[in-house]
Amino acid sequence: MKKIYYLWVRQIKKYLRSRARMIGTLAQPVVFLLMFGYGFGNTFSAAGGNYLDYLAPGIIGMSIIFTAIFTGMEVIWDRQFGFLKETLVAPMSRFDVMLGRTLGGATVATIQGFIVLIISLIFGFRPVSWPLVLWAIFIMFLIALIFSSFGTIIASFLDDMQAFSLILNFIIQPMFFLSGALFPLQGLPIELSVISRIDPLTYGVDALRFLLSDIGYHDLGLGLDTTVLVVVSLVLLFIGGYCFEKIQV
């Protein structure tokens, strides 16, 4: 357990020491809040709604997944510079190595999501219940764990950072736009509706929106969202561990 903790701490320290990374990963959410929050705010106001209340949970989810994906990119980075080889010869299982790195990456992504929540308050967003923010942080961590594990799975089969970025953008961008982060999912064509239903980010964004804005769209509500996120995070975590055990350095 102590060795897993050290790998977890390493991820946290790398994040805190890289101010450029912190600022860069926060820039995109701020731009989205400005452009979409003010750009479409009048349209939603005319319809009797507040778009910022709808948008903020989705932008928090966006910030989390793009930060969590760095976990997979760091696997390729450490492989190229030899650090991964040094880690794998340590007296601990490869699954423990993967677990420490993934939990660290998920923690970093959760911190990033919480920072975006604070920034949203500056723009005028207000959670419906402050005690529910604690549950929302748990949901943030589950989202981060899912995509940190997913990034590790993809990175286990690649040694080219450019290929990793291209493949992840091809997968993550549709998952983000079909998660309901920016627009409601009602009225989508049946094909896109099916894709959105199997997208784990859909359930993450829906849970955050339910907890922070009291807006939800799934028939089974928060219980379904949380259950799906827990199950998917555990499944991807163990798949990621299996793939990481097969990695070649």
SERO-4910 file (N, C-alpha, C, O; in steps of 0.05 Angstrom, whole numbers):
BEGIN
 pado doro    nc1    nc2    nc3   cac1   cac2   cac3    cc1    cc2    cc3    oc1    oc2    oc3
  Met    A     16    -24      0      0      0      0     17     25      0     11     45    -13
  Lys    A     40     25     15     57     48     16     69     54    -12     72     78    -19
  Lys    A     75     33    -27     86     38    -54     66     50    -73     73     68    -89
  Ile    A     41     42    -70     20     54    -86     17     83    -78     13    101    -95
  Tyr    A     19     89    -52     17    116    -43     39    134    -54     34    157    -62
  Tyr    A     64    123    -56     86    139    -67     81    146    -96     87    168   -105
  Leu    A     70    127   -112     64    133   -140     41    153   -142     41    169   -160
  Trp    A     22    151   -123      0    170   -123     11    198   -117      3    218   -130
  Val    A     29    200    -97     40    226    -90     57    237   -113     56    262   -118
  Arg    A     71    220   -128     87    230   -151     69    244   -171     77    264   -182
  Gln    A     45    233   -177     27    246   -196     18    273   -186     16    292   -201
  Ile    A     12    275   -160      3    300   -149     25    321   -150     20    344   -158
  Lys    A     50    313   -143     72    332   -143     78    341   -171     84    365   -175
  Lys    A     77    324   -191     82    332   -219     62    353   -227     69    372   -241
  Tyr    A     37    349   -219     17    368   -227     21    395   -213     19    416   -226
  Leu    A     27    395   -187     30    420   -172     55    435   -181     55    460   -178
  Arg    A     75    421   -191    100    435   -199     99    445   -227    117    460   -236
  Ser    A     78    438   -242     76    447   -270     55    468   -273     32    462   -278
  Arg    A     63    493   -269     44    515   -270     33    518   -299      9    525   -303
  Ala    A     50    513   -318     41    516   -346     18    496   -352     -1    502   -365
  Arg    A     21    471   -342      1    451   -346    -25    459   -331    -47    456   -342
  Met    A    -23    470   -307    -46    478   -292    -61    500   -307    -86    499   -310
  Ile    A    -46    520   -316    -59    542   -331    -71    533   -357    -93    541   -365
  Gly    A    -56    516   -372    -65    507   -398    -90    491   -396   -108    494   -413
  Thr    A    -92    473   -376   -116    456   -374   -140    472   -364   -163    463   -366
  Leu    A   -135    495   -351   -157    512   -342   -167    532   -363   -189    541   -362
  Ala    A   -150    537   -383   -157    557   -403   -181    548   -420   -199    564   -425
  Gln    A   -182    523   -428   -204    514   -445   -231    515   -430   -250    525   -442
  Pro    A   -233    506   -405   -259    509   -391   -268    538   -389   -292    544   -391
  Val    A   -249    556   -383   -256    584   -380   -267    595   -407   -286    610   -407
  Val    A   -254    588   -429   -263    597   -455   -291    587   -461   -308    602   -471
  Phe    A   -296    561   -454   -323    550   -459   -344    564   -442   -366    569   -451
  Leu    A   -337    570   -417   -356    583   -400   -362    611   -411   -385    620   -410
  Leu    A   -342    625   -421   -346    652   -432   -362    650   -458   -383    664   -461
  Met    A   -353    634   -477   -365    633   -503   -393    622   -503   -412    635   -514
  Phe    A   -397    599   -490   -423    587   -490   -441    598   -469   -465    601   -473
  Gly    A   -429    605   -445   -446    615   -424   -459    641   -431   -483    645   -426
  Tyr    A   -444    659   -443   -455    685   -451   -467    684   -480   -486    698   -486
  Gly    A   -456    667   -497   -466    665   -524   -494    654   -526   -510    664   -542
  Phe    A   -499    633   -510   -526    620   -512   -543    627   -487   -566    618   -485
  Gly    A   -532    643   -469   -547    649   -445   -573    663   -451   -594    657   -438
  Asn    A   -574    682   -470   -598    696   -476   -619    678   -488   -643    681   -483
  Thr    A   -611    658   -503   -630    640   -515   -644    623   -494   -668    620   -495
  Phe    A   -628    614   -475   -640    598   -453   -657    616   -435   -678    607   -425
  Ser    A   -649    641   -431   -664    659   -414   -691    664   -426   -712    666   -412
  Ala    A   -692    667   -453   -717    671   -467   -736    648   -464   -760    651   -465
  Ala    A   -724    624   -461   -740    599   -458   -747    594   -428   -759    574   -422
  Gly    A   -738    612   -411   -745    609   -383   -724    593   -367   -731    583   -345
  Gly    A   -700    590   -376   -680    575   -362   -654    591   -360   -651    611   -373
  Asn    A   -636    580   -344   -610    592   -340   -589    573   -352   -585    552   -341
  Tyr    A   -576    582   -374   -558    564   -388   -533    558   -371   -521    537   -373
  Leu    A   -524    578   -355   -500    573   -339   -505    550   -319   -486    535   -314
  Asp    A   -529    548   -308   -535    526   -290   -534    500   -305   -526    479   -293
  Tyr    A   -541    500   -330   -539    475   -346   -511    470   -355   -502    447   -356
  Leu    A   -496    491   -362   -470    488   -375   -448    481   -355   -431    464   -361
  Ala    A   -448    493   -332   -426    490   -313   -419    461   -306   -396    454   -307
  Pro    A   -439    444   -300   -432    416   -294   -419    402   -318   -401    385   -315
  Gly    A   -428    409   -342   -416    397   -366   -387    405   -371   -371    389   -379
  Ile    A   -381    430   -365   -354    440   -368   -336    428   -347   -313    423   -352
  Ile    A   -347    424   -323   -331    410   -302   -324    382   -311   -301    373   -308
  Gly    A   -344    368   -323   -338    341   -334   -317    342   -356   -300    325   -358
  Met    A   -319    362   -373   -300    365   -395   -271    368   -384   -253    356   -393
  Ser    A   -269    386   -364   -242    391   -352   -231    365   -340   -207    360   -343
  Ile    A   -248    349   -328   -239    325   -315   -228    305   -335   -207    293   -332
  Ile    A   -243    300   -357   -235    279   -375   -210    287   -390   -193    269   -395
  Phe    A   -207    312   -398   -183    319   -412   -158    320   -394   -136    315   -404
  Thr    A   -162    325   -368   -140    323   -350   -133    294   -344   -109    286   -342
  Ala    A   -154    277   -341   -149    249   -334   -134    234   -356   -119    216   -351
  Ile    A   -139    243   -381   -126    229   -404    -96    232   -403    -81    216   -414
  Phe    A    -86    253   -389    -57    256   -386    -44    232   -372    -20    228   -376
  Thr    A    -59    217   -357    -48    193   -344    -37    174   -365    -16    162   -361
  Gly    A    -52    170   -386    -43    153   -407    -20    164   -423     -1    150   -430
  Met    A    -20    190   -427      2    203   -441     28    201   -425     49    198   -437
  Glu    A     26    203   -399     49    201   -382     61    172   -383     86    169   -379
  Val    A     45    152   -387     55    125   -390     74    124   -414     96    112   -413
  Ile    A     66    135   -437     82    135   -461    107    152   -456    129    145   -464
  Trp    A    104    175   -443    126    193   -437    147    179   -420    171    180   -426
  Asp    A    138    166   -398    156    152   -380    169    128   -394    192    121   -388
  Arg    A    155    115   -413    167     93   -428    190    103   -446    211     90   -447
  Gln    A    186    126   -459    206    136   -477    231    145   -462    253    143   -473
  Phe    A    228    155   -438    251    166   -423    262    146   -402    280    153   -387
  Gly    A    252    122   -402    263    101   -386    253     99   -357    260     80   -343
  Phe    A    237    119   -348    228    117   -321    209     94   -316    209     82   -294
  Leu    A    193     87   -336    174     65   -333    189     39   -328    180     22   -312
  Lys    A    211     35   -342    227     10   -338    237      8   -310    236    -13   -298
  Glu    A    246     31   -299    256     31   -272    233     25   -252    238     12   -232
  Thr    A    210     35   -258    187     30   -241    178      1   -241    172    -11   -220
  Leu    A    179    -11   -265    169    -39   -268    188    -59   -255    179    -81   -249
  Val    A    213    -53   -251    231    -71   -238    231    -69   -208    244    -84   -193
  Ala    A    214    -50   -198    211    -47   -169    197    -72   -157    182    -85   -172
  Pro    A    202    -78   -132    189   -102   -120    160    -98   -113    152    -97    -90
  Met    A    144    -94   -134    115    -92   -131    102   -101   -157    115   -100   -178
  Ser    A     78   -109   -156     64   -119   -180     59    -96   -200     56    -73   -192
  Arg    A     56   -104   -225     50    -83   -245     22    -72   -241     17    -48   -247
  Phe    A      4    -88   -230    -23    -77   -225    -21    -55   -203    -35    -35   -206
  Asp    A     -4    -59   -183     -1    -38   -163     11    -13   -175      4      9   -167
  Val    A     30    -16   -193     42      7   -207     20     22   -222     17     47   -220
  Met    A      4      7   -237    -18     20   -252    -38     33   -234    -48     54   -239
  Leu    A    -44     20   -211    -64     30   -192    -54     56   -180    -70     75   -178
  Gly    A    -29     58   -172    -19     82   -160    -19    105   -180    -27    128   -173
  Arg    A    -11    100   -205    -10    121   -225    -39    130   -232    -44    154   -235
  Thr    A    -57    111   -235    -84    117   -242    -99    132   -221   -113    152   -226
  Leu    A    -96    124   -196   -108    139   -174    -97    167   -171   -111    186   -165
  Gly    A    -71    169   -176    -59    196   -176    -70    214   -198    -76    237   -194
  Gly    A    -72    202   -222    -83    217   -245   -112    225   -240   -120    247   -247
  Ala    A   -127    206   -228   -155    212   -222   -158    234   -201   -176    251   -203
  Thr    A   -140    234   -181   -141    255   -161   -134    282   -173   -147    302   -166
  Val    A   -114    283   -190   -107    308   -203   -131    318   -220   -137    342   -219
  Ala    A   -144    301   -235   -167    309   -251   -190    319   -234   -204    337   -241
  Thr    A   -194    306   -210   -215    315   -192   -209    342   -181   -226    359   -179
  Ile    A   -184    347   -174   -175    374   -165   -181    394   -187   -190    416   -181
  Gln    A   -175    387   -211   -179    405   -234   -209    411   -237   -217    434   -241
  Gly    A   -226    390   -234   -254    395   -236   -265    413   -214   -282    429   -219
  Phe    A   -254    410   -190   -263    427   -168   -254    456   -172   -269    474   -166
  Ile    A   -231    460   -184   -222    487   -190   -241    500   -210   -247    523   -208
  Val    A   -249    484   -230   -268    495   -250   -295    502   -237   -308    521   -245
  Leu    A   -303    486   -217   -327    492   -202   -324    519   -189   -343    535   -189
  Ile    A   -301    524   -177   -296    550   -163   -297    572   -184   -308    594   -179
  Ile    A   -285    568   -207   -285    588   -228   -314    594   -237   -321    617   -243
  Ser    A   -330    573   -239   -358    576   -247   -373    594   -228   -391    609   -236
  Leu    A   -366    594   -202   -379    611   -183   -373    641   -189   -390    658   -185
  Ile    A   -349    646   -200   -342    673   -208   -360    683   -230   -367    707   -232
  Phe    A   -368    665   -248   -385    672   -271   -415    674   -263   -431    682   -279
  Gly    A   -421    666   -238   -449    669   -229   -463    643   -223   -486    644   -215
  Phe    A   -450    621   -227   -462    595   -221   -464    591   -191   -446    597   -176
  Arg    A   -487    580   -182   -490    574   -154   -502    546   -151   -524    540   -161
  Pro    A   -489    528   -136   -500    501   -131   -526    504   -115   -530    522    -99
  Val    A   -545    485   -120   -570    486   -107   -568    478    -78   -584    487    -61
  Ser    A   -547    462    -71   -543    454    -43   -513    449    -39   -501    432    -52
  Trp    A   -502    464    -20   -473    461    -15   -466    434     -3   -445    423    -10
  Pro    A   -482    421     14   -476    394     23   -474    374      0   -458    355      2
  Leu    A   -489    377    -21   -489    359    -43   -463    362    -60   -457    344    -76
  Val    A   -448    383    -55   -422    387    -69   -403    364    -62   -387    356    -79
  Leu    A   -404    354    -38   -387    332    -30   -393    307    -46   -375    293    -55
  Trp    A   -419    301    -51   -426    279    -68   -417    284    -96   -408    266   -110
  Ala    A   -419    309   -105   -411    316   -132   -381    312   -135   -372    303   -157
  Ile    A   -365    317   -114   -336    312   -116   -331    282   -119   -313    274   -134
  Phe    A   -346    265   -106   -344    236   -109   -350    228   -138   -337    211   -149
  Ile    A   -371    241   -150   -377    235   -178   -354    244   -196   -348    230   -215
  Met    A   -343    267   -190   -319    277   -205   -297    256   -204   -285    250   -225
  Phe    A   -292    245   -181   -271    225   -178   -277    200   -195   -259    189   -207
  Leu    A   -302    191   -195   -309    168   -211   -305    173   -241   -294    156   -255
  Ile    A   -313    197   -250   -308    204   -278   -278    204   -284   -269    193   -304
  Ala    A   -263    216   -266   -234    217   -270   -221    189   -270   -203    184   -286
  Leu    A   -231    172   -253   -220    145   -251   -226    129   -277   -209    114   -287
  Ile    A   -250    133   -288   -257    120   -313   -238    128   -335   -228    111   -350
  Phe    A   -234    154   -339   -218    163   -361   -188    161   -357   -173    159   -376
  Ser    A   -179    161   -332   -151    155   -326   -145    126   -334   -125    120   -346
  Ser    A   -164    108   -326   -160     80   -333   -162     76   -363   -146     60   -375
  Phe    A   -180     90   -376   -183     87   -405   -158     97   -419   -149     85   -439
  Gly    A   -147    119   -410   -122    129   -422    -99    109   -418    -83    106   -437
  Thr    A    -98     96   -395    -77     76   -391    -80     52   -409    -61     41   -419
  Ile    A   -105     44   -414   -111     22   -432   -100     28   -460    -86     11   -472
  Ile    A   -107     51   -470    -98     59   -497    -68     61   -498    -55     52   -517
  Ala    A    -56     73   -477    -27     77   -477    -11     51   -475     12     50   -483
  Ser    A    -24     30   -464    -11      4   -461     -5     -8   -489     13    -26   -491
  Phe    A    -19      0   -509    -16    -12   -536      0      7   -555      5     -1   -578
  Leu    A      8     30   -545     21     50   -562     47     59   -550     51     59   -526
  Asp    A     66     67   -567     91     79   -558     96    105   -573    118    116   -571
  Asp    A     76    115   -587     78    139   -603     59    160   -590     34    155   -591
  Met    A     69    182   -580     52    201   -567     34    215   -586     11    222   -579
  Gln    A     42    220   -611     25    232   -630      2    214   -637    -21    224   -640
  Ala    A      7    189   -641    -15    170   -646    -35    169   -623    -59    167   -627
  Phe    A    -24    170   -599    -41    170   -575    -60    194   -576    -84    191   -571
  Ser    A    -49    218   -581    -65    242   -582    -87    240   -603   -110    248   -598
  Leu    A    -80    231   -627    -99    229   -649   -122    209   -642   -145    215   -646
  Ile    A   -114    186   -631   -134    166   -625   -153    176   -603   -177    172   -604
  Leu    A   -141    188   -582   -158    197   -560   -176    220   -568   -199    221   -560
  Asn    A   -167    238   -585   -184    260   -595   -207    248   -611   -230    258   -610
  Phe    A   -201    228   -627   -222    215   -643   -244    202   -626   -267    202   -634
  Ile    A   -236    192   -603   -254    179   -585   -268    198   -566   -292    197   -562
  Ile    A   -251    215   -553   -261    232   -532   -280    254   -541   -300    260   -528
  Gln    A   -273    267   -564   -290    289   -573   -319    281   -578   -337    294   -568
  Pro    A   -325    258   -592   -353    250   -594   -365    243   -567   -389    249   -563
  Met    A   -350    231   -550   -361    224   -523   -369    249   -508   -389    249   -494
  Phe    A   -353    270   -511   -359    295   -497   -384    308   -508   -402    316   -493
  Phe    A   -385    311   -535   -408    325   -547   -434    310   -545   -455    322   -545
  Leu    A   -433    283   -542   -457    267   -540   -463    260   -511   -480    243   -506
  Ser    A   -450    273   -492   -455    268   -464   -476    287   -452   -485    283   -429
  Gly    A   -486    306   -468   -504    326   -458   -491    348   -443   -504    364   -429
  Ala    A   -465    351   -446   -450    372   -432   -458    400   -442   -458    419   -426
  Leu    A   -463    402   -468   -468    428   -480   -497    433   -488   -506    455   -490
  Phe    A   -512    411   -493   -539    414   -503   -555    390   -493   -544    368   -489
  Pro    A   -582    393   -490   -599    371   -481   -598    348   -501   -594    352   -525
  Leu    A   -603    324   -491   -601    300   -508   -629    292   -520   -630    274   -536
  Gln    A   -650    305   -511   -676    299   -521   -678    305   -551   -667    325   -560
  Gly    A   -691    288   -566   -696    293   -594   -673    285   -613   -674    291   -637
  Leu    A   -652    272   -602   -631    262   -619   -640    239   -637   -658    225   -629
  Pro    A   -628    236   -660   -634    212   -677   -628    187   -660   -611    188   -642
  Ile    A   -642    165   -666   -640    141   -650   -611    131   -648   -603    120   -628
  Glu    A   -596    133   -670   -568    124   -670   -551    139   -650   -536    127   -634
  Leu    A   -554    166   -650   -539    182   -631   -549    179   -603   -533    180   -584
  Ser    A   -575    174   -600   -586    170   -573   -574    144   -561   -569    144   -537
  Val    A   -571    123   -577   -560     98   -567   -531    103   -559   -522     93   -538
  Ile    A   -516    117   -575   -487    123   -568   -485    139   -542   -468    133   -526
  Ser    A   -503    158   -539   -502    174   -514   -509    157   -490   -499    163   -468
  Arg    A   -525    137   -493   -533    120   -471   -510    101   -462   -509     94   -439
  Ile    A   -492     95   -480   -470     77   -473   -445     94   -467   -423     82   -461
  Asp    A   -447    120   -468   -425    138   -461   -424    142   -431   -443    154   -420
  Pro    A   -403    133   -417   -403    137   -388   -403    166   -379   -413    173   -358
  Leu    A   -392    184   -396   -392    212   -389   -420    223   -388   -426    242   -373
  Thr    A   -439    212   -403   -467    220   -402   -478    218   -373   -491    236   -363
  Tyr    A   -471    196   -361   -481    191   -333   -466    208   -313   -478    217   -293
  Gly    A   -441    214   -319   -426    231   -301   -436    260   -302   -440    272   -281
  Val    A   -440    270   -326   -450    298   -329   -479    300   -318   -486    320   -305
  Asp    A   -495    279   -323   -522    280   -313   -523    280   -282   -539    294   -270
  Ala    A   -505    264   -269   -504    264   -240   -494    291   -229   -506    301   -210
  Leu    A   -474    303   -242   -464    329   -233   -486    350   -236   -490    367   -218
  Arg    A   -500    348   -258   -521    368   -263   -544    365   -242   -556    385   -233
  Phe    A   -550    340   -235   -571    335   -216   -563    345   -188   -580    356   -174
  Leu    A   -538    341   -181   -528    349   -154   -523    379   -152   -529    390   -131
  Leu    A   -513    391   -173   -505    419   -172   -527    438   -181   -529    460   -172
  Ser    A   -543    429   -200   -564    447   -212   -592    437   -209   -611    451   -216
  Asp    A   -595    412   -198   -622    400   -195   -635    396   -222   -659    399   -225
  Ile    A   -619    389   -242   -629    383   -268   -619    355   -276   -595    350   -275
  Gly    A   -636    337   -283   -628    310   -291   -646    300   -313   -669    309   -316
  Tyr    A   -636    281   -329   -651    273   -352   -655    243   -354   -671    233   -370
  His    A   -641    227   -338   -645    198   -339   -670    190   -322   -675    202   -301
  Asp    A   -684    170   -332   -709    162   -318   -703    152   -290   -720    157   -272
  Leu    A   -681    138   -286   -675    126   -260   -659    145   -242   -653    138   -219
  Gly    A   -652    168   -252   -640    189   -236   -613    184   -226   -597    170   -239
  Leu    A   -607    195   -203   -580    195   -192   -570    167   -185   -547    161   -187
  Gly    A   -588    150   -176   -581    122   -169   -569    108   -193   -549     94   -191
  Leu    A   -582    111   -217   -572     98   -241   -545    110   -249   -527     95   -255
  Asp    A   -543    136   -248   -518    149   -255   -495    139   -238   -474    132   -249
  Thr    A   -498    139   -212   -477    131   -194   -470    102   -198   -446     94   -198
  Thr    A   -490     85   -201   -485     56   -205   -469     51   -230   -449     36   -230
  Val    A   -477     64   -252   -462     60   -277   -434     69   -275   -415     56   -284
  Leu    A   -429     92   -262   -402    103   -259   -385     84   -242   -361     79   -249
  Val    A   -395     74   -220   -380     56   -203   -373     30   -218   -350     21   -217
  Val    A   -392     18   -232   -387     -7   -246   -367     -3   -269   -348    -18   -272
  Val    A   -371     18   -285   -352     23   -307   -324     30   -297   -305     20   -309
  Ser    A   -322     45   -276   -295     51   -265   -281     26   -255   -257     23   -260
  Leu    A   -295      8   -242   -282    -17   -233   -274    -35   -256   -253    -46   -256
  Val    A   -292    -37   -276   -286    -53   -299   -262    -43   -314   -244    -58   -321
  Leu    A   -261    -17   -319   -238     -5   -334   -213     -6   -318   -191     -8   -329
  Leu    A   -216     -4   -292   -192     -5   -275   -178    -32   -277   -154    -34   -279
  Phe    A   -194    -53   -276   -183    -80   -278   -174    -87   -307   -154   -101   -310
  Ile    A   -188    -76   -327   -178    -80   -354   -152    -65   -358   -133    -75   -370
  Gly    A   -150    -41   -347   -126    -25   -348   -103    -40   -335    -80    -40   -345
  Gly    A   -108    -52   -312    -88    -68   -298    -78    -91   -315    -54    -97   -315
  Tyr    A    -97   -105   -328    -89   -128   -345    -72   -118   -368    -52   -131   -374
  Cys    A    -81    -97   -381    -65    -86   -404    -38    -77   -396    -18    -80   -410
  Phe    A    -36    -64   -372    -11    -54   -363      8    -76   -356     33    -73   -360
  Glu    A     -2    -99   -348     15   -122   -342     28   -133   -367     49   -146   -367
  Lys    A     15   -128   -390     25   -138   -416     43   -118   -430     53   -124   -452
  Ile    A     47    -95   -418     61    -74   -432     90    -81   -436    103    -94   -419
  Gln    A    101    -73   -459    129    -79   -466    145    -53   -464    137    -32   -474
  Val    A    169    -55   -450    186    -31   -447    213    -36   -459    230    -19   -459
***
